[in-house]
Amino acid sequence: MSFSAFSVLSFCRNHHLLQVEEELEREGSHIITNREVHLVSTTEKGCVVYYKDGFEEVYDGCILAVHAPDALRLLGDEATYDEQRILGD
């Protein structure tokens, strides 16, 4: 199968597959955009997100919607062996 990006994205838009934000927030998720993350750390409290502006927040869990090298950079020295193995070269 070979489809153009335009066809795929048009299909997704027409079938409301790109509009998941409201559904996720209704289910209790918290979506943050346009905020630069410096580091993501895991503690006994949960997932701690450190922002470039010095602010930090703790969450039950985090999803990093970035490319693998960027995810590894955000995890920093605290990246586990498995995270390094999966996200690394």
C-alpha positions in Angstrom: 0.0 0.0 0.0 1.2 3.5 -0.8 -0.7 6.6 0.3 0.3 10.2 0.3 0.5 12.0 3.6 -2.2 14.3 2.4 -4.6 11.4 1.9 -3.8 9.9 5.3 -4.1 13.2 7.2 -7.3 14.1 5.3 -8.8 10.7 6.3 -7.9 11.2 9.9 -9.3 14.7 9.9 -12.5 13.7 8.3 -13.0 10.8 10.8 -12.1 13.0 13.8 -9.0 10.8 14.5 -6.8 13.9 15.1 -9.1 15.3 17.8 -8.2 13.3 20.8 -7.3 16.1 23.2 -10.8 16.6 24.5 -11.3 12.9 25.1 -8.1 12.5 26.9 -8.8 15.5 29.2 -12.3 14.2 29.9 -10.7 11.0 31.1 -8.3 12.9 33.4 -5.2 13.4 31.3 -3.4 16.8 31.4 -1.9 17.9 28.1 0.7 20.6 28.0 2.0 22.1 24.8 4.4 25.0 24.0 6.4 24.6 27.2 10.1 23.7 26.9 11.1 20.7 29.0 14.6 20.5 30.5 14.5 17.1 32.1 12.2 14.2 33.1 12.9 12.2 36.2 11.2 9.3 37.9 10.9 9.4 41.7 8.8 7.6 44.3 6.3 10.5 43.9 5.9 9.8 40.2 7.2 11.4 37.0 8.8 14.8 37.6 9.0 17.2 34.7 11.5 20.0 35.0 10.8 23.0 32.7 13.4 25.4 31.3 11.8 28.3 33.2 12.7 26.5 36.5 9.1 25.3 37.2 8.5 21.6 37.9 5.4 19.4 38.2 4.9 15.9 39.4 2.6 13.5 37.5 1.5 9.8 37.9 3.1 9.1 34.6 4.5 10.8 31.5 4.3 10.2 27.7 7.2 11.7 25.8 5.9 12.3 22.3 9.3 13.1 20.8 12.0 11.3 18.7 14.0 8.7 20.5 17.3 10.7 20.8 15.3 13.6 22.3 13.6 11.3 24.8 17.0 10.0 25.8 18.3 13.5 26.3 15.3 14.5 28.4 15.8 11.4 30.6 19.4 12.4 31.1 21.7 10.4 33.4 18.7 8.8 35.0 17.8 6.8 31.9 17.6 3.1 32.8 19.6 0.4 31.0 16.4 -0.6 29.0 15.6 3.1 28.1 19.2 3.5 26.9 19.1 0.3 24.9 15.7 1.0 23.3 16.1 4.7 22.6 19.9 4.7 21.9 21.8 3.7 18.8 
